[in-house]
Amino acid sequence: MSYTFTDTFVDDCHKTAFRTCYDSYEYTVMPFGLTNALSTFQLTMNDVFRDLVDKCVIVYLDDILVFSKTQEQHLQDLNRFFQRLQQGRLITKGSKCEFLKSELKFLGHVVGAEGIKIDPTKITTIHDWKPPTNLQELQSFLEFVNYVRRFIPNMAGTTGPLTDLLRKGNSFEWGERQQAAFDELRFFLMSPPPTLTVSGFPLTVSFANLLIQEVHDSNFSGHFGVDKTQKLLYHFHYLSDSASDVQRYVSACLTGQRMKSSRQRPARLLQPLEPPQKPWQHVTMDFVTGLPAGASGNDAVLVVVDRLTKTAHFAPSCTTILAEETAKLFISTVVRLHGLLSAIISDRDPKYTSKFWQETWEQYGTRMQFSSAYHPQTNGHTERTNQTMEQLIRTNCPDPTRWEEFLPMLDFSYNNAPSATTNHSLIFLNYGMDPTVPTTTNIDNPVP
C-alpha cells in the first residue's frame, strides 16, 4: 500500500493502462511492478525525511527506524517524525509500529544498544538446512550466507570449497571439503548470535558508574570479576541496585574481554541424538591413547559403548592404527558378538572420516554420526567410560606396562558392576542373567 502515496504524472498515466471486461483503467498512483518503482519510492521517502535521515531516522522503503540517545530525546524525535509524515501526506499502520523499544527487529536483524545481531528466526532456518544436493540448493544456501556475511569471519576462505562448485565447467560433486565448509558455516551461525558493535556516543556519566570504575579498574583492585568487584564496592559504599550496574560494567570491560577469553566454544542449538530402540543398535566409540607400551607394542585401547545399556568393550590397539585395521578390530570386538549396527557415533578423527571407513559401513547400512567440533559432550558415553577404564587400569595393574594382560578382566569387571540407574549389571541387561563369579560358585541354585 505504500506505493499508493506516490502520485503518477498525469502525462504518464496512460502508460499504466490495463483493460478489464468492464472498461479500461489507468493508475493515478504508482503501481507495483514498475521498473523504477523502488528507486522512485525511496527517493520520495528521502525527500520527506531529508533533514532527519541518519540523525534520528533510518529509512529503507517503507521500513523506518527512529533512534535516540535518551527517552526524552526520543519523544521529541518522534514528534518531528510524525510532523514529516503529515507534511508528506503519509500514514502508518498502528499494528505494525513498535514504540520505546531498547531492541527490535529491523531489516532482518536485531538492532539494539549493544549492536546488530542476526535475527534468531534465521538461526532456526540454518539449523534445519540440509546439505545441498544440486546447484540450485547450493545457490540458495550461499545467498542466505551472503546476507549475513558481515557476521562471518574469513567468509571467502570458508565458502571457497562451496563456491568452487559454481564455477563453469565444474561438476556438482559434494565431498568432504564441501561438507566441512557447510558444517563450519552452520556451526558459526548457530552459535550465540554474533554482534556487530555500532559507533558509540557520549553518555551521561553518573557518580555510581565512577565508583564502580574506580573499584574495578584501579591498580589496587586488579580487574576482577563481578562477585569480587561487588564485594570490594560494598566495603566502602552502598548503592541501590548495584548488582546489575556492576554486572553491566564488568561484562563490557575491554581489558577483561581481551585477557580473560573463554576457554570453551560457545554453545549452539542442541541437536539431540535419536534414542536407540534395542541394545547394540547405536554405539559410541573412541580411542584412549598415551598408555605405556607393553611387549606387544600396543599403547591404546579401543572403547565401544552401547548407548542403550551402557555396556562397553575394551580392545587393545596402538596409536598408529589405520582405518582398515580399525575396521577389522571393530568387527572382531563388536560385530562378532552383537551383529551389525544401525549407527556408530565417533569424533572426527581422520580414520572415521576416511573414504574407506565410510564406504565400509555404508555397504552394511550402518550410519556414521560425528560429534560436533570442540564439543566432546556429544560422545559423552564413551568419554565417561574412558575415565572409568583408566581408573580400573591404575587400581588393578601393579605393573603399568602389563595393562594389556588385565584388560579382558577389566572389561568383565566393568560390565558386571551394578548400574546406579537400573541396579542391574550391564551383563544382566544384555543377557537377562548374571554371570557366575567366585563368590557365587558355592551357592546352590534356588529351587524354582
N, C-alpha and C positions, 0 to 999 in steps of 0.2 A: 504493500500500500504506500510505501514511502515515495515511490516514483510519481504518484498522482499529485504530489505537491509541487511538481515542476511543470510549468506550462509549456506547451508546444507553440512555436511561432505560427502565426495564422497562415503565412505563406507556405508553410511546410506541412500543414495538417493533411493535405491530400496525399502525402507520401505514406501516411499510416492507414489509408482507407482499406476497408475489408467489406465483403459482401455477405449477406445472410439471405435466407429465404424471404425475409420481410423487406429488407431495404439495404442500402449501402451506408456505412458509417465511417466517421473519421475520429481519431483521437484528438482531443483538445489538451490533454496532458500527456506526459511522457509514458509510453507503454513499456512493458518488459520485452526484452529480446532484441532491442536495437543495438547496433554495433558499438555506439558511443554512449550508451545509456549509463554505464558505470562511471565513466570519467566525467560525464556531464553532471550526474547527481553528486559526485564527490566535490566537483567544483562549486556546486550550489551550496553544499554544506560548509565548505571552507569560506565562502563569501559571508554566510550568515554568522559564523563564529570567528571571523578573521582576527579580531583583537584578543580573543581568548585562547586560540589554539596554542598548545604546548605551554601555556601559562597556568591554566587551570582546567583545560578541556582537551581531550583527545578524541578525534572524530575519524571513524572509518566507515564510510557509507552511512547506514542507519544505526551503527553501534557507537554509542557516545559514552565517554567516561569523564566524570568531573572529579578532580582530586584537589586536596587542600592540605595544609600543614596542621591546622587545628580545626576543632568543631565550629568555633565561632567564625573563622575564615571560610569554612565550608558553606555555612548558611549564606554568607554574603556572595560566594561564588555561585551557589545555586540560584540566588535571586537574579544575578546578572545573566546566568544561563537561560532562565525562563523568559527574561526580557528579550533575549535574542531570538528565542523560539517564537515569541509573539510577533516580533518585528518581521520575522521571515515567514509568517503565516504557517508555521509548522506546529504539529501537536504530537504528544507522546501518549502511549497506551499505559495506563497506570499499572496493569497486571504484569507488565514487562519491565517495570522500573524497580530498582533497589536503592534505598537511601541510607546514609550514615553507616556504611559498612567499612570495617577495617580490612576486609579481604573479600574478594569476589571474583567470579569467572568473567573473563573478558577476552574475546577473540581466541577462544580455545585454550587459554592459560588461566592460572590463578594468580591474581595480582594483589599484592599487599605491601605493608610497610617493610617486610623482610626481604622482598624481592619478587621475582617472577618464577612461578613453578609450573610444572606440567599438570594439566587437568587430570585428576585421579581417574576419571572415566576412561581416559585414553590409556592409562596404565592397565586397566582391566582389559581393554581391547588387545594390547600387546601380549597379555598373559594368555589369552585364548587363541593367539595366532599360531597356525600350524605351518611347518616348513613348506615353502613354495614347491609346487610340482611342475610348473611351467613358467614361461617368461611373463605372462600376464600377471600371475600371482606374485612373482618376484618384483615386477614394476610397481604393483600396488603396495607391497611392503616397503620398498625403497622410497616411495612417495611419502609414506607416513613417517619414516625415519628422517627424511629430509625436512619435514615440517617441524620436527623437534631437534634439528641438528645443532642448535646453539647449546643444547644441554649435553651433548655427547663429545667428550674429548677425543682428539685424533680420529674424527669421523671418517676422513678419507682413507686412512690406513685400515680402519676396522672394516669398512664396507668394500675394500678392494676386491676380495675374493667373490663378492656378490656382483659388483659392477662389471667384473671381467666377463660374466656370463651374458651381459647385454651387448658386448662388442660384436660387430658384424663379422660373420664367419665362424663364431664360436658356437658350438652346440650346447644345449642345456644339459649339463651333467652335474648333478648335486652330489658332491663328495664331502670328505671330512673337513677340508678347509672352509667350504661354504657353511657346513653345519656349525663349525666352531664360531665363525663370524656371526651367524644368525643367533646362536646361543648367547654370545657375548653382548650383542645389542639388546636382546630381550632381558638379560640379567641386569644390565645397567639401567634400562628404562623401568624395570620392575623394582629396583631398589627405592628406598625412600626418595620422594621426588627431588631431583636436583634443583637448586635455586640459583638464579642469576641475580646478583645484587644490583641495585639501582643507585644512581648518583644520589648522595645524601644532601641534606641541607642543614643549616644551623638550627639547633633545638634550644628551647628554653631550659637552662640548667637549674635544677633545684638543689637546695642545700643537702638534702638526703643523698643525692647522687654524688655530691662532692665527698661526703663522709665515706660512702661505700668505695669510691675510687681511692681515697687515701688508705683505707684499711686493706684493700685488695692489692693495689699497685705499689705500695711503699716497699722500700728495701727491707723494712723490718717485718714485713708480712709474708712475702715470698710467693705471691700469685697462687695461693691455694684454691681449692675448690669451694663449692657452695657452702657445705657444712662448716668448715673451718673458718671461712670468711665471716659467716653469720655469727659464729661463737665469738670471734675476735671483736666484732661490732658490738655485741651485747655486753662486753666487758666495760665499755665506756659510754654507750649511747642506747637510748630506747627509741625505736622508730616503729610506728604502726605499719603493719603490712610490709615489713622489711623483707620477709622471706621471698616474696615474688620479685621485689626490686633487686635483691642480691642474685637470685636465680637468673634474672634477665641480664644483669651486668656481667656476671661471670661467664655465662654462655656466649656473650658477644665479645669477650676479651680476645683480641687477635693474638696476643702473645701466648695465651693458653692454648688456642687452637693450633698454633704452629708447633709448639713444643710438647704438647700432650696429645698427639694424634692417637686416634683409636687404634687398637691392635686387632680389631675384628672388622670383617667386612659388614656393611650394613645389611640388615635383614631385608628380605623381599617377600612378595606374596607367597604364602605357603602352597605347596603342591603335594598333597598327601599321596602316599603310595597306595595302590589298590590292595585291600586286605586279601590274603590267601584264603581259599575255601577248604583246603586239606593239607596235611603235613607234606613237606617236601615238594610243595608246588612253587613256592618262591623262596629263594635263598639269597643271603648276602655273603660276600667273600672278600678276603683281604690277606695280605702277607704281613707277618711280623718278622722284621729283619733286625740285623745287628746282634744276633745271638753268637756265642762263642763257637767257632768251627770245631767240629769233632773229627774223628778218624775218617768219616765218610766225606768230609768237606762241606757238609750241609751247615748253613748259618741262618736259615729262615724257616718259618712254619706257615703253611697254607691253612687259613682258618675259614671254615664254611659254616654258616649258621642258618638253620631253618627258621623262617620268620614266624611261623605259627607256634611251634612247640618250643623254640629256642634251643633245640638240640644242636650240638656242634661236633664237627670232626676236625682233628688236627693231623696234618700230614707234613713230614719233614721235607724241606726243599732247600734251595740256595738262592742267593740274591740275583745271580746272573741268569736265572731260568728264562727261557724264551717262550713265546706264545704257544708253539707246538708242544713243548714239554709240559707247559701249564695245563693244556687241554687234556693230555694223557693222564696227568696227575689228578685232575678233577674227575675224570671218568672213573679211574681206579679207586678213588676215595669216596665219591658221592653217587655217581650214576650206577656203579656196580651194586650198590646197596639199595638205592631208592628209585631207580629208573630216571627217565628224562624229566626235565623241569619245565615249568611254564615261563619263569623269569629268573634271571640272575642279576643281582644288584651289586655294583662294584664302583670303585673310584675310576678316575680317568687315566690310569696307568697305560702307557703305550701298548702293553701286552693285550689289554682288553679292547683298545680302540683300533687294533690292527685289523687289516682286512681278513687275515686267516682266521682269527678268533671269531669275528662276527659272522663270517660265512659258515664256519663250522657249526655254530649253534643255530643259525638261520635254517639250515637244512633239516634240523630236528624240531623246528617250530618253537625254539626257546628264545624268548625276547630278552635282549640286553638293555638294562637300565643303568644309567650312570649318575652318580651323586653330583650335586651342584659343586662348582668350583669354590674352594675356600669354605666349604660347609660340610665338615665331616659328620655332622649330626644326621645327615641323610642316611648314612650307613652306620647308625648308632648301635645296632645289634652287635655287629662284628667288632666295633671299637671297644665296647664294654667287655665282650668276650676275650678280646686280645689282652686286656688288662688282667682279667682273671687267670688266663693261661700263663702269663708271665709270672704272676704271683705263685701259681702252682709250681712252676719250674724252680723259682727261688727257694720255696719252702720244702720241696721234696727231692731235689737233686743235690746230693752232697758235693759232687764234682760238676761244676757248670759245663764242662766240655762234654759230659756224658748225657746231656739232656735228651738226646735222641733215643737213648735206651729206655728212658722213663716215659716218653711221650705217649705210647699206647695206653699205659695205665692211667696217665693223667687225663687222657681222652675219656676213659671209662669213669674215672672219679668225678669228672665234671658232669657227665650226663647222668650219673647215679645219684647225685646230690638232689635233695628235695627242693622244688621250686617254691619261693616265697609266695608266689601268686596262686599256684594250684595245690600246694602241699604234696605234690607227687613228684617223683623223679622224672627226668626227661625221657629215660628209657621206658618208664611205665606209660607215658603219654604216646610213645611211638608203638609199643608192642602190647600194651594192656596188661603187663605183668612186670614185677620187679625181678631183677636178676638174683641169682644165688651168689652170696659172698661168704667169706669165712665165718662171719658172726651168725649166719643162718644155717650152716651145714648140719649142725647137731640138733636143730629144732624139727620135730616131727611135723609133717604136713597136717593141717587141720582137717578134722573129719567133716565131710560135706553134710 
